[in-house]
């Protein structure tokens, strides 16, 4: 097999697995970003990863369409902050010098991996405190938090699914499938507007996009359909290990660059 074929196969597998992960819990960027980072610069890897995972989020949202109807009021509430925050985050990537983003990459990867590690503990806490909600929780707080999540999502993206699932749980949405439905659509909004900014700024390597887009669509739909049956802890552990390894490697590269 030619090196080019192996390259595309590697990207395709990473995009499919990322689509599955994003449909189930989140963290798919931890798979596609490192895969692309091995071939292109951090900013281009981020832009290409965003646009390739977008169709997977759409496919997951379609698979959750029955559950989505039950959380439509929350979707309407969080629509605007998701769009505005995504634009702000994407513009930060393309406007700041690439050295700034490259320096932040290991920290962002470490943050995303940490979010994946703590998510089970948050879920267990929510099961034992189903009616405990902070007295200060208001619509303004929810909108503000979603805006910050969207800014982070536009800037990097890994772990926004975990952040949203945690916040939605605190907002009283108990059904995991309804949470995943809302999370998938909000992620589509954030990644969609971010992808538009990246396209306008020329931050996408299009030769890698088609095969990764098709793979992420398949992964997103499959992940949503079999979410209840997947061994989530095993998949999460693998992704965490990848995230920590790539974060460590990125820290090493930054240190040796100076």
PASEBA-1860 file (N, C-alpha, C; in nm, 3 decimals):
! residues 258
1> XXXXXXXX> 0.084/-0.120/0.000/0.000/0.000/0.000/0.087/0.126/0.000 ~ 0.042/0.225/-0.073/0.120/0.348/-0.085/0.108/0.431/0.042 ~ 0.209/0.513/0.070/0.201/0.602/0.187/0.079/0.694/0.183 ~ 0.041/0.739/0.062/-0.075/0.828/0.050/-0.204/0.756/0.091 ~ -0.217/0.629/0.049/-0.336/0.552/0.087/-0.342/0.531/0.238 ~ -0.230/0.499/0.298/-0.225/0.480/0.443/-0.257/0.609/0.516 ~ -0.215/0.719/0.460/-0.242/0.851/0.518/-0.392/0.877/0.522 ~ -0.458/0.855/0.409/-0.602/0.878/0.402/-0.679/0.776/0.487
9> XXXXXXXX> -0.630/0.654/0.491/-0.694/0.553/0.575/-0.687/0.593/0.722 ~ -0.572/0.642/0.765/-0.554/0.687/0.902/-0.650/0.801/0.936 ~ -0.661/0.897/0.845/-0.751/1.011/0.867/-0.897/0.966/0.868 ~ -0.931/0.872/0.781/-1.068/0.822/0.774/-1.108/0.750/0.902 ~ -1.020/0.666/0.952/-1.049/0.592/1.076/-1.063/0.688/1.194 ~ -0.976/0.788/1.199/-0.983/0.885/1.309/-1.113/0.964/1.303 ~ -1.159/1.000/1.182/-1.283/1.076/1.168/-1.405/0.992/1.205 ~ -1.404/0.865/1.166/-1.516/0.777/1.201/-1.525/0.761/1.353
17> XXXXXXXX> -1.411/0.732/1.416/-1.409/0.715/1.561/-1.449/0.845/1.632 ~ -1.407/0.959/1.577/-1.443/1.088/1.635/-1.593/1.112/1.623 ~ -1.652/1.073/1.510/-1.796/1.088/1.494/-1.873/1.006/1.596 ~ -1.827/0.885/1.621/-1.887/0.799/1.723/-1.875/0.864/1.861 ~ -1.753/0.911/1.893/-1.729/0.971/2.025/-1.816/1.094/2.047 ~ -1.827/1.180/1.946/-1.905/1.302/1.961/-2.053/1.272/1.980 ~ -2.101/1.165/1.915/-2.241/1.127/1.930/-2.270/1.073/2.070 ~ -2.173/1.004/2.128/-2.193/0.939/2.257/-2.171/1.035/2.373
25> XXXXXXXX> -2.062/1.110/2.369/-2.031/1.198/2.483/-1.958/1.324/2.439 ~ -1.864/1.312/2.347/-1.782/1.426/2.306/-1.636/1.389/2.308 ~ -1.552/1.482/2.266/-1.408/1.459/2.267/-1.352/1.410/2.136 ~ -1.433/1.410/2.030/-1.386/1.359/1.901/-1.268/1.435/1.844 ~ -1.260/1.565/1.875/-1.148/1.645/1.825/-1.014/1.591/1.874 ~ -1.016/1.522/1.989/-0.892/1.462/2.039/-0.838/1.355/1.946 ~ -0.922/1.305/1.856/-0.877/1.204/1.760/-0.839/1.267/1.626 ~ -0.924/1.356/1.574/-0.897/1.413/1.441/-0.786/1.518/1.444
33> XXXXXXXX> -0.782/1.599/1.549/-0.680/1.705/1.554/-0.538/1.647/1.557 ~ -0.508/1.551/1.646/-0.373/1.494/1.644/-0.339/1.426/1.512 ~ -0.440/1.359/1.451/-0.416/1.292/1.323/-0.375/1.392/1.217 ~ -0.447/1.505/1.211/-0.414/1.609/1.113/-0.287/1.684/1.150 ~ -0.262/1.696/1.280/-0.144/1.769/1.327/-0.015/1.701/1.281 ~ -0.023/1.572/1.256/0.094/1.499/1.207/0.127/1.535/1.063 ~ 0.033/1.603/0.995/0.051/1.632/0.853/0.056/1.781/0.821 ~ -0.014/1.863/0.901/-0.024/2.006/0.870/-0.008/2.089/0.997
41> XXXXXXXX> -0.006/2.220/0.983/0.017/2.311/1.095/-0.102/2.310/1.192 ~ -0.083/2.358/1.317/-0.193/2.357/1.415/-0.318/2.431/1.371 ~ -0.303/2.550/1.314/-0.421/2.628/1.273/-0.496/2.556/1.162 ~ -0.424/2.505/1.062/-0.489/2.432/0.953/-0.550/2.302/1.003 ~ -0.483/2.235/1.097/-0.537/2.112/1.155/-0.667/2.140/1.228 ~ -0.672/2.251/1.300/-0.793/2.287/1.374/-0.908/2.318/1.279 ~ -0.882/2.397/1.176/-0.985/2.431/1.080/-1.036/2.309/1.004 ~ -0.945/2.224/0.960/-0.984/2.105/0.885/-1.060/2.007/0.974
49> XXXXXXXX> -1.016/1.992/1.098/-1.085/1.904/1.192/-1.228/1.952/1.216 ~ -1.245/2.082/1.230/-1.379/2.137/1.257/-1.476/2.107/1.145 ~ -1.434/2.132/1.021/-1.527/2.114/0.910/-1.555/1.966/0.882 ~ -1.460/1.879/0.912/-1.482/1.737/0.887/-1.574/1.674/0.991 ~ -1.576/1.728/1.114/-1.662/1.673/1.218/-1.803/1.731/1.216 ~ -1.821/1.842/1.147/-1.952/1.907/1.142/-2.062/1.814/1.089 ~ -2.042/1.746/0.975/-2.149/1.658/0.926/-2.181/1.544/1.023 ~ -2.081/1.498/1.099/-2.107/1.394/1.197/-2.203/1.441/1.305
57> XXXXXXXX> -2.188/1.565/1.349/-2.280/1.622/1.449/-2.421/1.633/1.391 ~ -2.430/1.669/1.264/-2.561/1.678/1.198/-2.627/1.540/1.193 ~ -2.548/1.438/1.158/-2.601/1.302/1.151/-2.648/1.254/1.288 ~ -2.571/1.288/1.392/-2.610/1.249/1.527/-2.739/1.319/1.568 ~ -2.751/1.449/1.536/-2.872/1.523/1.568/-2.994/1.464/1.498 ~ -2.975/1.419/1.374/-3.085/1.357/1.300/-3.128/1.228/1.367 ~ -3.032/1.149/1.414/-3.065/1.023/1.480/-3.139/1.047/1.611 ~ -3.115/1.162/1.674/-3.180/1.196/1.802/-3.303/1.284/1.782
65> XXXXXXXX> -3.359/1.290/1.662/-3.463/1.387/1.632/-3.587/1.372/1.721 ~ -3.620/1.250/1.762/-3.738/1.231/1.848/-3.715/1.296/1.985 ~ -3.594/1.277/2.041/-3.562/1.336/2.172/-3.549/1.488/2.163 ~ -3.506/1.536/2.048/-3.483/1.680/2.032/-3.613/1.759/2.047 ~ -3.722/1.701/2.003/-3.851/1.770/2.012/-3.888/1.802/2.156 ~ -3.838/1.725/2.250/-3.874/1.743/2.391/-3.794/1.855/2.458 ~ -3.685/1.898/2.396/-3.600/2.000/2.458/-3.591/2.125/2.369 ~ -3.692/2.145/2.286/-3.690/2.259/2.194/-3.679/2.394/2.265
73> XXXXXXXX> -3.747/2.417/2.379/-3.733/2.547/2.446/-3.589/2.579/2.486 ~ -3.516/2.479/2.534/-3.377/2.501/2.571/-3.292/2.528/2.447 ~ -3.324/2.462/2.337/-3.253/2.485/2.211/-3.270/2.629/2.165 ~ -3.391/2.681/2.172/-3.417/2.819/2.133/-3.340/2.917/2.221 ~ -3.335/2.886/2.351/-3.265/2.972/2.446/-3.116/2.981/2.416 ~ -3.056/2.868/2.377/-2.911/2.861/2.362/-2.863/2.881/2.218 ~ -2.955/2.910/2.127/-2.921/2.925/1.986/-2.825/3.042/1.963 ~ -2.863/3.161/2.007/-2.782/3.281/1.981/-2.644/3.277/2.045
81> XXXXXXXX> -2.632/3.242/2.175/-2.497/3.239/2.234/-2.406/3.137/2.168 ~ -2.463/3.029/2.116/-2.381/2.929/2.047/-2.322/2.985/1.919 ~ -2.404/3.058/1.842/-2.356/3.115/1.716/-2.254/3.226/1.740 ~ -2.286/3.318/1.828/-2.197/3.433/1.853/-2.065/3.386/1.914 ~ -2.073/3.297/2.010/-1.951/3.247/2.073/-1.862/3.171/1.976 ~ -1.924/3.092/1.887/-1.846/3.018/1.787/-1.770/3.111/1.694 ~ -1.835/3.219/1.652/-1.769/3.317/1.565/-1.650/3.380/1.637 ~ -1.670/3.420/1.762/-1.562/3.484/1.838/-1.443/3.391/1.853
89> XXXXXXXX> -1.468/3.264/1.887/-1.359/3.169/1.905/-1.282/3.144/1.777 ~ -1.354/3.128/1.666/-1.287/3.103/1.538/-1.202/3.222/1.496 ~ -1.253/3.343/1.517/-1.176/3.462/1.480/-1.050/3.474/1.564 ~ -1.054/3.427/1.689/-0.935/3.428/1.774/-0.826/3.341/1.714 ~ -0.865/3.224/1.657/-0.767/3.134/1.596/-0.701/3.198/1.475 ~ -0.783/3.259/1.388/-0.730/3.309/1.262/-0.666/3.446/1.274 ~ -0.701/3.522/1.377/-0.646/3.657/1.391/-0.517/3.661/1.472 ~ -0.506/3.574/1.570/-0.384/3.572/1.651/-0.272/3.504/1.575
97> XXXXXXXX> -0.146/3.537/1.604/-0.033/3.469/1.539/-0.039/3.318/1.563 ~ 0.002/3.241/1.463/-0.004/3.095/1.476/0.078/3.044/1.592 ~ 0.186/3.115/1.628/0.268/3.073/1.741/0.189/3.072/1.872 ~ 0.091/3.164/1.882/0.008/3.170/2.002/-0.076/3.044/2.013 ~ -0.141/3.007/1.903/-0.225/2.887/1.906/-0.140/2.762/1.928 ~ -0.024/2.756/1.863/0.064/2.639/1.880/0.107/2.623/2.026 ~ 0.131/2.737/2.093/0.171/2.731/2.233/0.056/2.685/2.323 ~ -0.068/2.717/2.283/-0.184/2.680/2.364/-0.232/2.538/2.339
105> XXXXXXXX> -0.194/2.478/2.226/-0.243/2.345/2.189/-0.226/2.241/2.300 ~ -0.104/2.225/2.358/-0.092/2.122/2.463/-0.181/2.147/2.583 ~ -0.199/2.275/2.619/-0.287/2.307/2.732/-0.432/2.276/2.700 ~ -0.474/2.304/2.577/-0.610/2.275/2.535/-0.635/2.124/2.530 ~ -0.538/2.050/2.479/-0.550/1.904/2.478/-0.557/1.848/2.620 ~ -0.475/1.903/2.707/-0.475/1.858/2.847/-0.610/1.889/2.912 ~ -0.665/2.007/2.884/-0.795/2.044/2.937/-0.904/1.950/2.887 ~ -0.901/1.921/2.757/-1.003/1.834/2.699/-0.995/1.693/2.759
113> XXXXXXXX> -0.874/1.640/2.773/-0.857/1.507/2.832/-0.903/1.506/2.977 ~ -0.876/1.614/3.049/-0.920/1.624/3.189/-1.072/1.626/3.198 ~ -1.136/1.698/3.107/-1.282/1.702/3.105/-1.341/1.563/3.085 ~ -1.279/1.486/2.997/-1.325/1.350/2.975/-1.306/1.264/3.100 ~ -1.198/1.288/3.175/-1.172/1.209/3.295/-1.273/1.239/3.406 ~ -1.310/1.366/3.421/-1.397/1.403/3.533/-1.545/1.384/3.500 ~ -1.580/1.367/3.373/-1.720/1.357/3.336/-1.794/1.243/3.406 ~ -1.736/1.122/3.420/-1.808/1.016/3.493/-1.839/1.054/3.637
121> XXXXXXXX> -1.747/1.124/3.702/-1.770/1.166/3.841/-1.886/1.265/3.848 ~ -1.893/1.356/3.749/-2.004/1.451/3.744/-2.136/1.378/3.723 ~ -2.134/1.278/3.634/-2.255/1.201/3.607/-2.302/1.127/3.732 ~ -2.206/1.068/3.807/-2.243/0.997/3.930/-2.301/1.093/4.032 ~ -2.242/1.212/4.043/-2.292/1.310/4.138/-2.435/1.350/4.104 ~ -2.463/1.366/3.972/-2.597/1.405/3.931/-2.700/1.298/3.963 ~ -2.659/1.170/3.957/-2.752/1.061/3.989/-2.789/1.060/4.137 ~ -2.693/1.098/4.222/-2.718/1.097/4.366/-2.777/1.228/4.416
129> XXXXXXXX> -2.777/1.332/4.330/-2.836/1.462/4.366/-2.929/1.508/4.253 ~ -3.031/1.429/4.222/-3.114/1.461/4.105/-3.194/1.590/4.117 ~ -3.216/1.636/4.240/-3.299/1.755/4.255/-3.219/1.875/4.305 ~ -3.087/1.857/4.322/-3.005/1.967/4.371/-2.963/2.057/4.256 ~ -3.009/2.181/4.258/-2.966/2.278/4.157/-2.925/2.405/4.229 ~ -2.818/2.469/4.185/-2.775/2.592/4.250/-2.886/2.696/4.251 ~ -2.905/2.762/4.365/-3.011/2.862/4.376/-2.991/2.976/4.278 ~ -2.866/3.002/4.241/-2.835/3.115/4.152/-2.852/3.082/4.005
137> XXXXXXXX> -2.893/2.957/3.974/-2.908/2.918/3.834/-3.022/2.995/3.770 ~ -2.992/3.072/3.668/-3.091/3.151/3.594/-3.069/3.133/3.446 ~ -3.165/3.182/3.369/-3.149/3.176/3.224/-3.027/3.253/3.178 ~ -2.999/3.365/3.244/-2.882/3.445/3.207/-2.754/3.367/3.231 ~ -2.748/3.291/3.341/-2.629/3.212/3.371/-2.610/3.102/3.268 ~ -2.721/3.040/3.229/-2.714/2.934/3.128/-2.664/2.990/2.996 ~ -2.720/3.103/2.955/-2.679/3.166/2.829/-2.533/3.207/2.834 ~ -2.491/3.265/2.946/-2.351/3.307/2.960/-2.255/3.190/2.954
145> XXXXXXXX> -2.289/3.081/3.021/-2.203/2.963/3.019/-2.195/2.905/2.878 ~ -2.309/2.900/2.809/-2.308/2.846/2.673/-2.225/2.932/2.580 ~ -2.227/3.064/2.600/-2.145/3.154/2.519/-1.997/3.120/2.538 ~ -1.953/3.099/2.664/-1.814/3.066/2.691/-1.777/2.931/2.630 ~ -1.868/2.835/2.639/-1.845/2.704/2.578/-1.828/2.720/2.427 ~ -1.912/2.804/2.367/-1.905/2.825/2.222/-1.776/2.894/2.181 ~ -1.729/2.991/2.262/-1.601/3.056/2.232/-1.489/2.953/2.236 ~ -1.489/2.870/2.339/-1.389/2.763/2.347/-1.405/2.666/2.230
153> XXXXXXXX> -1.531/2.635/2.195/-1.555/2.545/2.083/-1.505/2.601/1.952 ~ -1.525/2.731/1.931/-1.475/2.793/1.809/-1.325/2.801/1.806 ~ -1.264/2.812/1.924/-1.119/2.825/1.930/-1.049/2.690/1.918 ~ -1.106/2.588/1.982/-1.042/2.456/1.976/-1.145/2.344/1.963 ~ -1.237/2.333/2.059/-1.350/2.242/2.040/-1.349/2.113/2.118 ~ -1.233/2.055/2.145/-1.230/1.926/2.214/-1.286/1.939/2.354 ~ -1.390/1.862/2.384/-1.446/1.863/2.517/-1.571/1.948/2.532 ~ -1.617/2.018/2.427/-1.737/2.100/2.443/-1.859/2.013/2.469
161> XXXXXXXX> -1.860/1.893/2.413/-1.971/1.803/2.439/-1.981/1.768/2.587 ~ -1.866/1.743/2.650/-1.862/1.712/2.792/-1.910/1.832/2.873 ~ -1.864/1.951/2.837/-1.906/2.072/2.907/-2.057/2.092/2.898 ~ -2.111/2.073/2.779/-2.254/2.094/2.760/-2.337/1.988/2.832 ~ -2.294/1.862/2.827/-2.367/1.758/2.898/-2.371/1.786/3.047 ~ -2.260/1.832/3.101/-2.255/1.863/3.245/-2.350/1.977/3.279 ~ -2.347/2.084/3.199/-2.433/2.199/3.228/-2.579/2.165/3.209 ~ -2.612/2.086/3.107/-2.751/2.048/3.084/-2.805/1.962/3.196
169> XXXXXXXX> -2.717/1.879/3.252/-2.759/1.798/3.367/-2.794/1.888/3.485 ~ -2.715/1.991/3.508/-2.743/2.085/3.616/-2.869/2.167/3.590 ~ -2.908/2.178/3.463/-3.029/2.253/3.430/-3.155/2.169/3.446 ~ -3.140/2.044/3.488/-3.256/1.961/3.517/-3.297/1.867/3.407 ~ -3.219/1.857/3.298/-3.250/1.760/3.192/-3.189/1.626/3.235 ~ -3.274/1.533/3.273/-3.225/1.408/3.331/-3.199/1.299/3.227 ~ -3.272/1.301/3.117/-3.260/1.196/3.016/-3.134/1.216/2.932 ~ -3.045/1.118/2.933/-2.917/1.130/2.864/-2.936/1.144/2.713
177> XXXXXXXX> -3.039/1.080/2.659/-3.062/1.089/2.515/-3.112/1.228/2.476 ~ -3.194/1.289/2.561/-3.237/1.426/2.536/-3.119/1.522/2.546 ~ -3.031/1.497/2.644/-2.911/1.578/2.659/-2.821/1.565/2.537 ~ -2.803/1.442/2.489/-2.719/1.419/2.372/-2.780/1.482/2.247 ~ -2.914/1.479/2.237/-2.981/1.542/2.122/-2.953/1.691/2.120 ~ -2.974/1.757/2.235/-2.951/1.901/2.243/-2.804/1.934/2.222 ~ -2.717/1.854/2.284/-2.572/1.876/2.270/-2.529/1.863/2.123 ~ -2.583/1.766/2.052/-2.544/1.745/1.912/-2.583/1.864/1.825
185> XXXXXXXX> -2.704/1.918/1.846/-2.749/2.031/1.765/-2.671/2.158/1.800 ~ -2.647/2.180/1.929/-2.569/2.298/1.968/-2.426/2.289/1.915 ~ -2.368/2.169/1.920/-2.234/2.151/1.864/-2.233/2.177/1.714 ~ -2.342/2.137/1.646/-2.353/2.164/1.503/-2.355/2.314/1.476 ~ -2.428/2.388/1.559/-2.432/2.534/1.543/-2.294/2.596/1.562 ~ -2.227/2.555/1.671/-2.095/2.611/1.701/-1.996/2.577/1.591 ~ -1.990/2.449/1.555/-1.894/2.406/1.453/-1.931/2.459/1.315 ~ -2.061/2.477/1.290/-2.104/2.527/1.160/-2.058/2.670/1.135
193> XXXXXXXX> -2.084/2.758/1.232/-2.043/2.897/1.215/-1.891/2.909/1.220 ~ -1.827/2.823/1.300/-1.681/2.822/1.305/-1.622/2.779/1.172 ~ -1.684/2.677/1.110/-1.636/2.628/0.981/-1.646/2.735/0.874 ~ -1.753/2.815/0.879/-1.769/2.924/0.781/-1.655/3.025/0.796 ~ -1.623/3.060/0.920/-1.512/3.153/0.944/-1.381/3.095/0.892 ~ -1.356/2.967/0.922/-1.233/2.903/0.877/-1.226/2.899/0.724 ~ -1.339/2.875/0.658/-1.340/2.873/0.512/-1.306/3.011/0.455 ~ -1.367/3.114/0.512/-1.340/3.250/0.466/-1.196/3.292/0.490
201> XXXXXXXX> -1.137/3.237/0.596/-0.999/3.272/0.632/-0.896/3.181/0.565 ~ -0.942/3.083/0.487/-0.850/2.992/0.419/-0.774/2.900/0.513 ~ -0.840/2.858/0.622/-0.773/2.776/0.724/-0.814/2.629/0.716 ~ -0.848/2.581/0.594/-0.890/2.442/0.576/-0.809/2.380/0.463 ~ -0.759/2.259/0.485/-0.689/2.183/0.381/-0.792/2.091/0.316 ~ -0.841/2.131/0.200/-0.956/2.064/0.140/-0.926/1.924/0.088 ~ -0.800/1.893/0.058/-0.772/1.760/0.004/-0.798/1.650/0.105 ~ -0.795/1.683/0.235/-0.822/1.583/0.338/-0.968/1.579/0.379
209> XXXXXXXX> -1.045/1.681/0.341/-1.180/1.696/0.395/-1.281/1.590/0.349 ~ -1.292/1.557/0.218/-1.401/1.468/0.175/-1.403/1.332/0.245 ~ -1.289/1.265/0.250/-1.288/1.131/0.310/-1.317/1.138/0.460 ~ -1.272/1.245/0.526/-1.297/1.259/0.669/-1.443/1.297/0.695 ~ -1.502/1.377/0.607/-1.643/1.415/0.622/-1.732/1.292/0.612 ~ -1.710/1.210/0.509/-1.791/1.089/0.493/-1.775/0.996/0.613 ~ -1.654/0.985/0.662/-1.628/0.897/0.776/-1.695/0.950/0.902 ~ -1.691/1.082/0.923/-1.752/1.139/1.043/-1.904/1.127/1.039
217> XXXXXXXX> -1.964/1.137/0.920/-2.108/1.119/0.907/-2.147/0.977/0.949 ~ -2.073/0.879/0.897/-2.100/0.739/0.932/-2.082/0.717/1.082 ~ -1.974/0.772/1.136/-1.947/0.755/1.279/-2.051/0.823/1.365 ~ -2.094/0.944/1.327/-2.194/1.017/1.405/-2.327/0.944/1.409 ~ -2.369/0.891/1.295/-2.498/0.821/1.290/-2.492/0.690/1.366 ~ -2.385/0.615/1.343/-2.369/0.487/1.412/-2.358/0.509/1.563 ~ -2.280/0.609/1.603/-2.262/0.636/1.746/-2.392/0.670/1.815 ~ -2.476/0.750/1.749/-2.605/0.788/1.808/-2.700/0.669/1.816
225> XXXXXXXX> -2.698/0.584/1.715/-2.790/0.471/1.712/-2.757/0.364/1.816 ~ -2.629/0.348/1.845/-2.590/0.240/1.938/-2.532/0.296/2.067 ~ -2.569/0.421/2.102/-2.510/0.487/2.219/-2.530/0.408/2.347 ~ -2.644/0.341/2.360/-2.671/0.267/2.484/-2.589/0.139/2.495 ~ -2.534/0.091/2.384/-2.465/-0.038/2.384/-2.312/-0.026/2.381 ~ -2.262/0.092/2.352/-2.117/0.108/2.340/-2.049/0.097/2.477 ~ -1.934/0.033/2.483/-1.855/0.032/2.608/-1.787/0.168/2.627 ~ -1.864/0.263/2.678/-1.819/0.402/2.681/-1.691/0.421/2.763
233> XXXXXXXX> -1.677/0.347/2.872/-1.560/0.367/2.957/-1.431/0.326/2.885 ~ -1.440/0.219/2.807/-1.322/0.173/2.732/-1.283/0.277/2.627 ~ -1.384/0.324/2.551/-1.357/0.424/2.448/-1.303/0.552/2.510 ~ -1.366/0.594/2.622/-1.321/0.715/2.689/-1.176/0.702/2.735 ~ -1.141/0.586/2.789/-1.004/0.565/2.839/-0.902/0.574/2.727 ~ -0.937/0.518/2.611/-0.845/0.524/2.496/-0.826/0.668/2.451 ~ -0.935/0.743/2.442/-0.927/0.881/2.397/-0.849/0.967/2.496 ~ -0.872/0.942/2.626/-0.797/1.016/2.729/-0.648/0.989/2.715
241> XXXXXXXX> -0.613/0.862/2.694/-0.472/0.826/2.679/-0.410/0.896/2.558 ~ -0.485/0.898/2.447/-0.437/0.967/2.327/-0.418/1.116/2.354 ~ -0.518/1.176/2.419/-0.510/1.319/2.449/-0.392/1.353/2.536 ~ -0.368/1.273/2.641/-0.256/1.300/2.731/-0.122/1.279/2.660 ~ -0.116/1.176/2.575/0.008/1.151/2.501/0.040/1.266/2.407 ~ -0.061/1.309/2.331/-0.039/1.417/2.234/-0.008/1.548/2.307 ~ -0.076/1.571/2.422/-0.047/1.691/2.501/0.098/1.689/2.548 ~ 0.143/1.574/2.598/0.281/1.562/2.643/0.380/1.582/2.530
249> XXXXXXXX> 0.348/1.524/2.413/0.436/1.541/2.297/0.440/1.686/2.252 ~ 0.323/1.755/2.260/0.318/1.896/2.220/0.397/1.983/2.317 ~ 0.388/1.952/2.447/0.469/2.024/2.546/0.618/2.005/2.514 ~ 0.656/1.882/2.482/0.796/1.853/2.451/0.842/1.931/2.328 ~ 0.759/1.934/2.223/0.794/2.006/2.101/0.810/2.156/2.130 ~ 0.720/2.211/2.211/0.729/2.354/2.243/0.855/2.386/2.322 ~ 0.894/2.296/2.411/1.013/2.318/2.493/1.140/2.310/2.409 ~ 1.143/2.214/2.317/1.263/2.195/2.236/1.273/2.296/2.123
257> XX> 1.162/2.366/2.093/1.162/2.465/1.987/1.240/2.589/2.026 ~ 1.245/2.617/2.158/1.309/2.740/2.206/1.456/2.714/2.238
END
